Amino acid sequence: MGFEITLRDRTVELVEEADTYAHEKAMTTFYRTCNARRTVDCWSVPLASVRTDEILMIKAA
Protein backbone atom coordinates (compact mmCIF):
# COMPACT_ATOMS: atom_id res chain seq x y z
CA MET A 1 0.00 0.00 0.00
CA GLY A 2 1.02 3.63 0.15
CA PHE A 3 -0.36 7.15 0.29
CA GLU A 4 -0.36 10.02 -2.18
CA ILE A 5 -0.11 13.38 -0.43
CA THR A 6 -1.12 16.60 -2.17
CA LEU A 7 0.59 19.56 -0.54
CA ARG A 8 -0.54 23.18 -0.32
CA ASP A 9 1.77 24.17 -3.21
CA ARG A 10 0.02 21.48 -5.35
CA THR A 11 3.04 19.15 -5.41
CA VAL A 12 2.32 15.46 -4.89
CA GLU A 13 4.45 13.21 -2.69
CA LEU A 14 4.17 9.42 -2.59
CA VAL A 15 4.90 7.49 0.60
CA GLU A 16 5.34 3.89 -0.51
CA GLU A 17 4.82 0.93 1.84
CA ALA A 18 2.87 3.02 4.38
CA ASP A 19 -0.14 1.23 5.87
CA THR A 20 -1.58 4.05 7.97
CA TYR A 21 -0.95 7.57 9.23
CA ALA A 22 -1.53 9.51 12.42
CA HIS A 23 -1.75 13.21 13.27
CA GLU A 24 0.76 14.08 15.96
CA LYS A 25 0.36 17.73 16.96
CA ALA A 26 1.81 19.76 14.07
CA MET A 27 2.99 16.73 12.07
CA THR A 28 1.29 13.87 10.22
CA THR A 29 3.41 10.71 10.33
CA PHE A 30 3.07 7.74 7.97
CA TYR A 31 3.76 4.24 9.30
CA ARG A 32 4.40 0.71 8.07
CA THR A 33 2.55 -1.62 10.47
CA CYS A 34 3.19 -5.07 8.93
CA ASN A 35 -0.20 -6.29 10.12
CA ALA A 36 -3.78 -6.31 8.91
CA ARG A 37 -5.08 -4.03 11.69
CA ARG A 38 -3.45 -0.81 10.46
CA THR A 39 -3.02 0.21 14.09
CA VAL A 40 -0.01 2.23 15.20
CA ASP A 41 1.72 0.37 18.03
CA CYS A 42 5.25 -0.16 19.37
CA TRP A 43 6.15 -2.33 16.35
CA SER A 44 5.11 0.27 13.75
CA VAL A 45 7.90 1.81 11.68
CA PRO A 46 7.67 5.55 10.91
CA LEU A 47 8.40 6.20 7.22
CA ALA A 48 7.78 9.92 6.73
CA SER A 49 6.44 13.01 8.48
CA VAL A 50 4.85 16.06 6.88
CA ARG A 51 3.64 19.29 8.49
CA THR A 52 -0.13 18.90 8.84
CA ASP A 53 -0.84 22.50 7.79
CA GLU A 54 0.91 21.82 4.44
CA ILE A 55 -1.38 18.90 3.50
CA LEU A 56 -4.40 19.48 1.26
CA MET A 57 -5.34 15.85 0.62
CA ILE A 58 -4.23 12.31 1.45
CA LYS A 59 -5.42 9.34 -0.58
CA ALA A 60 -4.47 5.69 -0.72
CA ALA A 61 -2.21 4.95 -3.67
mmCIF file of the N, C-alpha and C atoms, coordinates in Angstrom:
data_MODEL
# 
_entry.id   MODEL 
# 
loop_
_atom_site.group_PDB 
_atom_site.id 
_atom_site.type_symbol 
_atom_site.label_atom_id 
_atom_site.label_alt_id 
_atom_site.label_comp_id 
_atom_site.label_asym_id 
_atom_site.label_entity_id 
_atom_site.label_seq_id 
_atom_site.pdbx_PDB_ins_code 
_atom_site.Cartn_x 
_atom_site.Cartn_y 
_atom_site.Cartn_z 
_atom_site.occupancy 
_atom_site.B_iso_or_equiv 
_atom_site.pdbx_formal_charge 
_atom_site.auth_seq_id 
_atom_site.auth_comp_id 
_atom_site.auth_asym_id 
_atom_site.auth_atom_id 
_atom_site.pdbx_PDB_model_num 
ATOM 1   N N  . MET A 1 1  ? 0.842  -1.169 0.000  1.00 0.00 ? 1  MET A N  1 
ATOM 2   C CA . MET A 1 1  ? 0.000  0.000  0.000  1.00 0.00 ? 1  MET A CA 1 
ATOM 3   C C  . MET A 1 1  ? 0.888  1.232  0.000  1.00 0.00 ? 1  MET A C  1 
ATOM 4   N N  . GLY A 1 2  ? 0.309  2.370  0.078  1.00 0.00 ? 2  GLY A N  1 
ATOM 5   C CA . GLY A 1 2  ? 1.021  3.628  0.145  1.00 0.00 ? 2  GLY A CA 1 
ATOM 6   C C  . GLY A 1 2  ? 0.013  4.764  0.144  1.00 0.00 ? 2  GLY A C  1 
ATOM 7   N N  . PHE A 1 3  ? 0.514  5.981  0.282  1.00 0.00 ? 3  PHE A N  1 
ATOM 8   C CA . PHE A 1 3  ? -0.358 7.146  0.292  1.00 0.00 ? 3  PHE A CA 1 
ATOM 9   C C  . PHE A 1 3  ? 0.206  8.215  -0.624 1.00 0.00 ? 3  PHE A C  1 
ATOM 10  N N  . GLU A 1 4  ? -0.702 8.888  -1.330 1.00 0.00 ? 4  GLU A N  1 
ATOM 11  C CA . GLU A 1 4  ? -0.363 10.018 -2.184 1.00 0.00 ? 4  GLU A CA 1 
ATOM 12  C C  . GLU A 1 4  ? -0.794 11.276 -1.437 1.00 0.00 ? 4  GLU A C  1 
ATOM 13  N N  . ILE A 1 5  ? 0.151  12.173 -1.210 1.00 0.00 ? 5  ILE A N  1 
ATOM 14  C CA . ILE A 1 5  ? -0.108 13.379 -0.431 1.00 0.00 ? 5  ILE A CA 1 
ATOM 15  C C  . ILE A 1 5  ? -0.042 14.588 -1.355 1.00 0.00 ? 5  ILE A C  1 
ATOM 16  N N  . THR A 1 6  ? -1.116 15.348 -1.423 1.00 0.00 ? 6  THR A N  1 
ATOM 17  C CA . THR A 1 6  ? -1.122 16.595 -2.173 1.00 0.00 ? 6  THR A CA 1 
ATOM 18  C C  . THR A 1 6  ? -0.865 17.724 -1.180 1.00 0.00 ? 6  THR A C  1 
ATOM 19  N N  . LEU A 1 7  ? 0.192  18.478 -1.438 1.00 0.00 ? 7  LEU A N  1 
ATOM 20  C CA . LEU A 1 7  ? 0.591  19.558 -0.535 1.00 0.00 ? 7  LEU A CA 1 
ATOM 21  C C  . LEU A 1 7  ? -0.037 20.881 -0.954 1.00 0.00 ? 7  LEU A C  1 
ATOM 22  N N  . ARG A 1 8  ? 0.070  21.863 -0.088 1.00 0.00 ? 8  ARG A N  1 
ATOM 23  C CA . ARG A 1 8  ? -0.536 23.176 -0.321 1.00 0.00 ? 8  ARG A CA 1 
ATOM 24  C C  . ARG A 1 8  ? -0.033 23.831 -1.612 1.00 0.00 ? 8  ARG A C  1 
ATOM 25  N N  . ASP A 1 9  ? 1.223  23.588 -1.976 1.00 0.00 ? 9  ASP A N  1 
ATOM 26  C CA . ASP A 1 9  ? 1.767  24.175 -3.207 1.00 0.00 ? 9  ASP A CA 1 
ATOM 27  C C  . ASP A 1 9  ? 1.451  23.329 -4.440 1.00 0.00 ? 9  ASP A C  1 
ATOM 28  N N  . ARG A 1 10 ? 0.528  22.355 -4.276 1.00 0.00 ? 10 ARG A N  1 
ATOM 29  C CA . ARG A 1 10 ? 0.025  21.477 -5.350 1.00 0.00 ? 10 ARG A CA 1 
ATOM 30  C C  . ARG A 1 10 ? 1.020  20.401 -5.790 1.00 0.00 ? 10 ARG A C  1 
ATOM 31  N N  . THR A 1 11 ? 2.148  20.263 -5.107 1.00 0.00 ? 11 THR A N  1 
ATOM 32  C CA . THR A 1 11 ? 3.041  19.147 -5.410 1.00 0.00 ? 11 THR A CA 1 
ATOM 33  C C  . THR A 1 11 ? 2.463  17.882 -4.787 1.00 0.00 ? 11 THR A C  1 
ATOM 34  N N  . VAL A 1 12 ? 2.824  16.747 -5.368 1.00 0.00 ? 12 VAL A N  1 
ATOM 35  C CA . VAL A 1 12 ? 2.322  15.459 -4.891 1.00 0.00 ? 12 VAL A CA 1 
ATOM 36  C C  . VAL A 1 12 ? 3.501  14.612 -4.451 1.00 0.00 ? 12 VAL A C  1 
ATOM 37  N N  . GLU A 1 13 ? 3.426  14.097 -3.241 1.00 0.00 ? 13 GLU A N  1 
ATOM 38  C CA . GLU A 1 13 ? 4.453  13.211 -2.690 1.00 0.00 ? 13 GLU A CA 1 
ATOM 39  C C  . GLU A 1 13 ? 3.841  11.830 -2.508 1.00 0.00 ? 13 GLU A C  1 
ATOM 40  N N  . LEU A 1 14 ? 4.622  10.791 -2.764 1.00 0.00 ? 14 LEU A N  1 
ATOM 41  C CA . LEU A 1 14 ? 4.167  9.419  -2.588 1.00 0.00 ? 14 LEU A CA 1 
ATOM 42  C C  . LEU A 1 14 ? 4.962  8.779  -1.463 1.00 0.00 ? 14 LEU A C  1 
ATOM 43  N N  . VAL A 1 15 ? 4.253  8.228  -0.482 1.00 0.00 ? 15 VAL A N  1 
ATOM 44  C CA . VAL A 1 15 ? 4.895  7.492  0.605  1.00 0.00 ? 15 VAL A CA 1 
ATOM 45  C C  . VAL A 1 15 ? 4.576  6.019  0.364  1.00 0.00 ? 15 VAL A C  1 
ATOM 46  N N  . GLU A 1 16 ? 5.539  5.301  -0.187 1.00 0.00 ? 16 GLU A N  1 
ATOM 47  C CA . GLU A 1 16 ? 5.340  3.890  -0.505 1.00 0.00 ? 16 GLU A CA 1 
ATOM 48  C C  . GLU A 1 16 ? 5.465  3.035  0.749  1.00 0.00 ? 16 GLU A C  1 
ATOM 49  N N  . GLU A 1 17 ? 4.779  1.931  0.767  1.00 0.00 ? 17 GLU A N  1 
ATOM 50  C CA . GLU A 1 17 ? 4.816  0.933  1.842  1.00 0.00 ? 17 GLU A CA 1 
ATOM 51  C C  . GLU A 1 17 ? 4.172  1.394  3.141  1.00 0.00 ? 17 GLU A C  1 
ATOM 52  N N  . ALA A 1 18 ? 3.556  2.568  3.169  1.00 0.00 ? 18 ALA A N  1 
ATOM 53  C CA . ALA A 1 18 ? 2.869  3.021  4.385  1.00 0.00 ? 18 ALA A CA 1 
ATOM 54  C C  . ALA A 1 18 ? 1.501  2.350  4.461  1.00 0.00 ? 18 ALA A C  1 
ATOM 55  N N  . ASP A 1 19 ? 1.145  1.882  5.650  1.00 0.00 ? 19 ASP A N  1 
ATOM 56  C CA . ASP A 1 19 ? -0.144 1.231  5.868  1.00 0.00 ? 19 ASP A CA 1 
ATOM 57  C C  . ASP A 1 19 ? -1.164 2.162  6.512  1.00 0.00 ? 19 ASP A C  1 
ATOM 58  N N  . THR A 1 20 ? -0.686 3.133  7.260  1.00 0.00 ? 20 THR A N  1 
ATOM 59  C CA . THR A 1 20 ? -1.581 4.045  7.967  1.00 0.00 ? 20 THR A CA 1 
ATOM 60  C C  . THR A 1 20 ? -0.844 5.345  8.281  1.00 0.00 ? 20 THR A C  1 
ATOM 61  N N  . TYR A 1 21 ? -1.568 6.318  8.797  1.00 0.00 ? 21 TYR A N  1 
ATOM 62  C CA . TYR A 1 21 ? -0.946 7.572  9.226  1.00 0.00 ? 21 TYR A CA 1 
ATOM 63  C C  . TYR A 1 21 ? -1.648 8.078  10.470 1.00 0.00 ? 21 TYR A C  1 
ATOM 64  N N  . ALA A 1 22 ? -0.971 8.949  11.185 1.00 0.00 ? 22 ALA A N  1 
ATOM 65  C CA . ALA A 1 22 ? -1.525 9.512  12.419 1.00 0.00 ? 22 ALA A CA 1 
ATOM 66  C C  . ALA A 1 22 ? -1.111 10.971 12.534 1.00 0.00 ? 22 ALA A C  1 
ATOM 67  N N  . HIS A 1 23 ? -2.047 11.798 13.007 1.00 0.00 ? 23 HIS A N  1 
ATOM 68  C CA . HIS A 1 23 ? -1.749 13.206 13.270 1.00 0.00 ? 23 HIS A CA 1 
ATOM 69  C C  . HIS A 1 23 ? -1.111 13.298 14.645 1.00 0.00 ? 23 HIS A C  1 
ATOM 70  N N  . GLU A 1 24 ? 0.034  13.930 14.703 1.00 0.00 ? 24 GLU A N  1 
ATOM 71  C CA . GLU A 1 24 ? 0.763  14.085 15.960 1.00 0.00 ? 24 GLU A CA 1 
ATOM 72  C C  . GLU A 1 24 ? 1.108  15.555 16.138 1.00 0.00 ? 24 GLU A C  1 
ATOM 73  N N  . LYS A 1 25 ? 0.219  16.285 16.773 1.00 0.00 ? 25 LYS A N  1 
ATOM 74  C CA . LYS A 1 25 ? 0.360  17.730 16.965 1.00 0.00 ? 25 LYS A CA 1 
ATOM 75  C C  . LYS A 1 25 ? 0.506  18.420 15.615 1.00 0.00 ? 25 LYS A C  1 
ATOM 76  N N  . ALA A 1 26 ? 1.645  19.008 15.309 1.00 0.00 ? 26 ALA A N  1 
ATOM 77  C CA . ALA A 1 26 ? 1.808  19.761 14.067 1.00 0.00 ? 26 ALA A CA 1 
ATOM 78  C C  . ALA A 1 26 ? 2.233  18.897 12.886 1.00 0.00 ? 26 ALA A C  1 
ATOM 79  N N  . MET A 1 27 ? 2.491  17.612 13.123 1.00 0.00 ? 27 MET A N  1 
ATOM 80  C CA . MET A 1 27 ? 2.985  16.729 12.066 1.00 0.00 ? 27 MET A CA 1 
ATOM 81  C C  . MET A 1 27 ? 2.011  15.577 11.816 1.00 0.00 ? 27 MET A C  1 
ATOM 82  N N  . THR A 1 28 ? 1.992  15.096 10.568 1.00 0.00 ? 28 THR A N  1 
ATOM 83  C CA . THR A 1 28 ? 1.287  13.868 10.222 1.00 0.00 ? 28 THR A CA 1 
ATOM 84  C C  . THR A 1 28 ? 2.367  12.863 9.853  1.00 0.00 ? 28 THR A C  1 
ATOM 85  N N  . THR A 1 29 ? 2.376  11.725 10.528 1.00 0.00 ? 29 THR A N  1 
ATOM 86  C CA . THR A 1 29 ? 3.406  10.713 10.331 1.00 0.00 ? 29 THR A CA 1 
ATOM 87  C C  . THR A 1 29 ? 2.794  9.480  9.685  1.00 0.00 ? 29 THR A C  1 
ATOM 88  N N  . PHE A 1 30 ? 3.506  8.931  8.699  1.00 0.00 ? 30 PHE A N  1 
ATOM 89  C CA . PHE A 1 30 ? 3.069  7.743  7.969  1.00 0.00 ? 30 PHE A CA 1 
ATOM 90  C C  . PHE A 1 30 ? 3.863  6.543  8.464  1.00 0.00 ? 30 PHE A C  1 
ATOM 91  N N  . TYR A 1 31 ? 3.155  5.418  8.683  1.00 0.00 ? 31 TYR A N  1 
ATOM 92  C CA . TYR A 1 31 ? 3.763  4.240  9.300  1.00 0.00 ? 31 TYR A CA 1 
ATOM 93  C C  . TYR A 1 31 ? 3.573  2.983  8.456  1.00 0.00 ? 31 TYR A C  1 
ATOM 94  N N  . ARG A 1 32 ? 4.547  2.086  8.555  1.00 0.00 ? 32 ARG A N  1 
ATOM 95  C CA . ARG A 1 32 ? 4.402  0.711  8.066  1.00 0.00 ? 32 ARG A CA 1 
ATOM 96  C C  . ARG A 1 32 ? 4.095  -0.125 9.301  1.00 0.00 ? 32 ARG A C  1 
ATOM 97  N N  . THR A 1 33 ? 2.973  -0.866 9.283  1.00 0.00 ? 33 THR A N  1 
ATOM 98  C CA . THR A 1 33 ? 2.553  -1.618 10.467 1.00 0.00 ? 33 THR A CA 1 
ATOM 99  C C  . THR A 1 33 ? 2.811  -3.111 10.354 1.00 0.00 ? 33 THR A C  1 
ATOM 100 N N  . CYS A 1 34 ? 2.929  -3.638 9.148  1.00 0.00 ? 34 CYS A N  1 
ATOM 101 C CA . CYS A 1 34 ? 3.188  -5.069 8.929  1.00 0.00 ? 34 CYS A CA 1 
ATOM 102 C C  . CYS A 1 34 ? 2.119  -5.949 9.560  1.00 0.00 ? 34 CYS A C  1 
ATOM 103 N N  . ASN A 1 35 ? 0.903  -5.453 9.669  1.00 0.00 ? 35 ASN A N  1 
ATOM 104 C CA . ASN A 1 35 ? -0.204 -6.291 10.124 1.00 0.00 ? 35 ASN A CA 1 
ATOM 105 C C  . ASN A 1 35 ? -1.488 -5.826 9.460  1.00 0.00 ? 35 ASN A C  1 
ATOM 106 N N  . ALA A 1 36 ? -2.524 -6.614 9.582  1.00 0.00 ? 36 ALA A N  1 
ATOM 107 C CA . ALA A 1 36 ? -3.782 -6.312 8.908  1.00 0.00 ? 36 ALA A CA 1 
ATOM 108 C C  . ALA A 1 36 ? -4.610 -5.256 9.642  1.00 0.00 ? 36 ALA A C  1 
ATOM 109 N N  . ARG A 1 37 ? -4.257 -4.942 10.888 1.00 0.00 ? 37 ARG A N  1 
ATOM 110 C CA . ARG A 1 37 ? -5.077 -4.034 11.689 1.00 0.00 ? 37 ARG A CA 1 
ATOM 111 C C  . ARG A 1 37 ? -4.890 -2.562 11.340 1.00 0.00 ? 37 ARG A C  1 
ATOM 112 N N  . ARG A 1 38 ? -3.775 -2.210 10.773 1.00 0.00 ? 38 ARG A N  1 
ATOM 113 C CA . ARG A 1 38 ? -3.448 -0.809 10.463 1.00 0.00 ? 38 ARG A CA 1 
ATOM 114 C C  . ARG A 1 38 ? -3.460 0.063  11.709 1.00 0.00 ? 38 ARG A C  1 
ATOM 115 N N  . THR A 1 39 ? -3.067 -0.510 12.822 1.00 0.00 ? 39 THR A N  1 
ATOM 116 C CA . THR A 1 39 ? -3.018 0.207  14.090 1.00 0.00 ? 39 THR A CA 1 
ATOM 117 C C  . THR A 1 39 ? -1.576 0.561  14.424 1.00 0.00 ? 39 THR A C  1 
ATOM 118 N N  . VAL A 1 40 ? -1.351 1.802  14.811 1.00 0.00 ? 40 VAL A N  1 
ATOM 119 C CA . VAL A 1 40 ? -0.010 2.226  15.204 1.00 0.00 ? 40 VAL A CA 1 
ATOM 120 C C  . VAL A 1 40 ? 0.260  1.696  16.606 1.00 0.00 ? 40 VAL A C  1 
ATOM 121 N N  . ASP A 1 41 ? 1.324  0.905  16.729 1.00 0.00 ? 41 ASP A N  1 
ATOM 122 C CA . ASP A 1 41 ? 1.720  0.365  18.029 1.00 0.00 ? 41 ASP A CA 1 
ATOM 123 C C  . ASP A 1 41 ? 3.241  0.410  18.138 1.00 0.00 ? 41 ASP A C  1 
ATOM 124 N N  . CYS A 1 42 ? 3.796  -0.233 19.144 1.00 0.00 ? 42 CYS A N  1 
ATOM 125 C CA . CYS A 1 42 ? 5.247  -0.155 19.367 1.00 0.00 ? 42 CYS A CA 1 
ATOM 126 C C  . CYS A 1 42 ? 6.057  -0.820 18.264 1.00 0.00 ? 42 CYS A C  1 
ATOM 127 N N  . TRP A 1 43 ? 5.436  -1.652 17.436 1.00 0.00 ? 43 TRP A N  1 
ATOM 128 C CA . TRP A 1 43 ? 6.150  -2.330 16.349 1.00 0.00 ? 43 TRP A CA 1 
ATOM 129 C C  . TRP A 1 43 ? 6.052  -1.561 15.031 1.00 0.00 ? 43 TRP A C  1 
ATOM 130 N N  . SER A 1 44 ? 5.273  -0.515 14.976 1.00 0.00 ? 44 SER A N  1 
ATOM 131 C CA . SER A 1 44 ? 5.110  0.273  13.755 1.00 0.00 ? 44 SER A CA 1 
ATOM 132 C C  . SER A 1 44 ? 6.393  1.030  13.434 1.00 0.00 ? 44 SER A C  1 
ATOM 133 N N  . VAL A 1 45 ? 6.679  1.135  12.144 1.00 0.00 ? 45 VAL A N  1 
ATOM 134 C CA . VAL A 1 45 ? 7.896  1.809  11.683 1.00 0.00 ? 45 VAL A CA 1 
ATOM 135 C C  . VAL A 1 45 ? 7.506  3.135  11.025 1.00 0.00 ? 45 VAL A C  1 
ATOM 136 N N  . PRO A 1 46 ? 7.962  4.278  11.555 1.00 0.00 ? 46 PRO A N  1 
ATOM 137 C CA . PRO A 1 46 ? 7.668  5.553  10.908 1.00 0.00 ? 46 PRO A CA 1 
ATOM 138 C C  . PRO A 1 46 ? 8.459  5.675  9.603  1.00 0.00 ? 46 PRO A C  1 
ATOM 139 N N  . LEU A 1 47 ? 7.767  6.087  8.539  1.00 0.00 ? 47 LEU A N  1 
ATOM 140 C CA . LEU A 1 47 ? 8.402  6.203  7.225  1.00 0.00 ? 47 LEU A CA 1 
ATOM 141 C C  . LEU A 1 47 ? 8.619  7.649  6.801  1.00 0.00 ? 47 LEU A C  1 
ATOM 142 N N  . ALA A 1 48 ? 7.675  8.519  7.138  1.00 0.00 ? 48 ALA A N  1 
ATOM 143 C CA . ALA A 1 48 ? 7.783  9.924  6.727  1.00 0.00 ? 48 ALA A CA 1 
ATOM 144 C C  . ALA A 1 48 ? 6.887  10.777 7.611  1.00 0.00 ? 48 ALA A C  1 
ATOM 145 N N  . SER A 1 49 ? 7.265  12.039 7.769  1.00 0.00 ? 49 SER A N  1 
ATOM 146 C CA . SER A 1 49 ? 6.439  13.010 8.484  1.00 0.00 ? 49 SER A CA 1 
ATOM 147 C C  . SER A 1 49 ? 6.329  14.270 7.642  1.00 0.00 ? 49 SER A C  1 
ATOM 148 N N  . VAL A 1 50 ? 5.131  14.853 7.656  1.00 0.00 ? 50 VAL A N  1 
ATOM 149 C CA . VAL A 1 50 ? 4.854  16.061 6.885  1.00 0.00 ? 50 VAL A CA 1 
ATOM 150 C C  . VAL A 1 50 ? 4.097  17.017 7.806  1.00 0.00 ? 50 VAL A C  1 
ATOM 151 N N  . ARG A 1 51 ? 4.389  18.309 7.688  1.00 0.00 ? 51 ARG A N  1 
ATOM 152 C CA . ARG A 1 51 ? 3.643  19.289 8.491  1.00 0.00 ? 51 ARG A CA 1 
ATOM 153 C C  . ARG A 1 51 ? 2.164  19.217 8.107  1.00 0.00 ? 51 ARG A C  1 
ATOM 154 N N  . THR A 1 52 ? 1.303  19.060 9.089  1.00 0.00 ? 52 THR A N  1 
ATOM 155 C CA . THR A 1 52 ? -0.128 18.896 8.842  1.00 0.00 ? 52 THR A CA 1 
ATOM 156 C C  . THR A 1 52 ? -0.717 20.102 8.116  1.00 0.00 ? 52 THR A C  1 
ATOM 157 N N  . ASP A 1 53 ? -0.278 21.304 8.436  1.00 0.00 ? 53 ASP A N  1 
ATOM 158 C CA . ASP A 1 53 ? -0.835 22.496 7.788  1.00 0.00 ? 53 ASP A CA 1 
ATOM 159 C C  . ASP A 1 53 ? -0.428 22.630 6.325  1.00 0.00 ? 53 ASP A C  1 
ATOM 160 N N  . GLU A 1 54 ? 0.501  21.816 5.848  1.00 0.00 ? 54 GLU A N  1 
ATOM 161 C CA . GLU A 1 54 ? 0.914  21.825 4.441  1.00 0.00 ? 54 GLU A CA 1 
ATOM 162 C C  . GLU A 1 54 ? 0.109  20.843 3.589  1.00 0.00 ? 54 GLU A C  1 
ATOM 163 N N  . ILE A 1 55 ? -0.675 19.961 4.221  1.00 0.00 ? 55 ILE A N  1 
ATOM 164 C CA . ILE A 1 55 ? -1.381 18.897 3.503  1.00 0.00 ? 55 ILE A CA 1 
ATOM 165 C C  . ILE A 1 55 ? -2.767 19.370 3.075  1.00 0.00 ? 55 ILE A C  1 
ATOM 166 N N  . LEU A 1 56 ? -3.063 19.215 1.770  1.00 0.00 ? 56 LEU A N  1 
ATOM 167 C CA . LEU A 1 56 ? -4.403 19.479 1.260  1.00 0.00 ? 56 LEU A CA 1 
ATOM 168 C C  . LEU A 1 56 ? -5.231 18.205 1.224  1.00 0.00 ? 56 LEU A C  1 
ATOM 169 N N  . MET A 1 57 ? -4.590 17.080 0.814  1.00 0.00 ? 57 MET A N  1 
ATOM 170 C CA . MET A 1 57 ? -5.335 15.847 0.621  1.00 0.00 ? 57 MET A CA 1 
ATOM 171 C C  . MET A 1 57 ? -4.406 14.650 0.782  1.00 0.00 ? 57 MET A C  1 
ATOM 172 N N  . ILE A 1 58 ? -4.942 13.581 1.359  1.00 0.00 ? 58 ILE A N  1 
ATOM 173 C CA . ILE A 1 58 ? -4.230 12.307 1.454  1.00 0.00 ? 58 ILE A CA 1 
ATOM 174 C C  . ILE A 1 58 ? -5.147 11.252 0.865  1.00 0.00 ? 58 ILE A C  1 
ATOM 175 N N  . LYS A 1 59 ? -4.619 10.449 -0.063 1.00 0.00 ? 59 LYS A N  1 
ATOM 176 C CA . LYS A 1 59 ? -5.424 9.342  -0.576 1.00 0.00 ? 59 LYS A CA 1 
ATOM 177 C C  . LYS A 1 59 ? -4.553 8.106  -0.729 1.00 0.00 ? 59 LYS A C  1 
ATOM 178 N N  . ALA A 1 60 ? -5.184 6.955  -0.584 1.00 0.00 ? 60 ALA A N  1 
ATOM 179 C CA . ALA A 1 60 ? -4.468 5.691  -0.721 1.00 0.00 ? 60 ALA A CA 1 
ATOM 180 C C  . ALA A 1 60 ? -3.999 5.543  -2.165 1.00 0.00 ? 60 ALA A C  1 
ATOM 181 N N  . ALA A 1 61 ? -2.773 5.098  -2.319 1.00 0.00 ? 61 ALA A N  1 
ATOM 182 C CA . ALA A 1 61 ? -2.208 4.946  -3.668 1.00 0.00 ? 61 ALA A CA 1 
ATOM 183 C C  . ALA A 1 61 ? -2.253 3.497  -4.103 1.00 0.00 ? 61 ALA A C  1 
# 
